[in-house]
Amino acid sequence: MSRENTIDVSQESVDLFKKEDMVAFFDFTFNCRDSGPVDGLCKISRPKAGQSSMNYFSLLFIVDTPDREIEEQIQKVTGRLNEENLRASLGGMPYSVLMPSVSVREKICIKQVDIILEAPCQAKVFITGKLFPAVLSITGFSSSGLIWWQEKEPVAQSSSPPQENLIERIKRSLFGH
């Protein structure tokens, strides 16, 4: 493959993340055979308005994997989030895409699952009522619950003139400007 045909997976992921809005996240724990409980985090996002013609939610699982056994277990467990199992739990869902896993510095495993829906839905209702319970049921994860991501509210623009900052006041007092 020539250099111009080489795909930079990291850059592709960054570009994709820029086109998505984070909706919620949750912590999870699962029991690994010999290693005991393993903790992770799952980010739930969807495309930003106008960025995609598809209606989907993206689940990004991030797990500390200090050894190969834990990495293999997370692959196996997240692999259960396939079309057949998700369709049985969610209904009306034509596709799921299990993305290849990425290991970062051989200590963190990242697994992405995209869930493509037939029709738009209200995010909070779908995630709370269907998606979150389905993920926990299919994977056997336990969680302390969903945390909703909230964008900062826009600050109202003031119609009054801008206030003079400290540096400007000092300059004015020293130099008379």
Buried (B, 14 or more C-beta within 10 A) or exposed (E): EEEEEEEEEEEEBEEBBEEBBBBBBBBBBBEBEEEEEBEBBBBBBBBEEEEEEEBBBBBBBBBBBEEEBBBBBBBEBBBBBBBEBBBEBBEEBEBBEBBEBEEEEEEBBBBBBBBBBEEEBEBEEBBBEBBBEBBBEBBEBEBEEBEEEEEEEEEEEEEEEEEEEEEEEEEEEEEEE
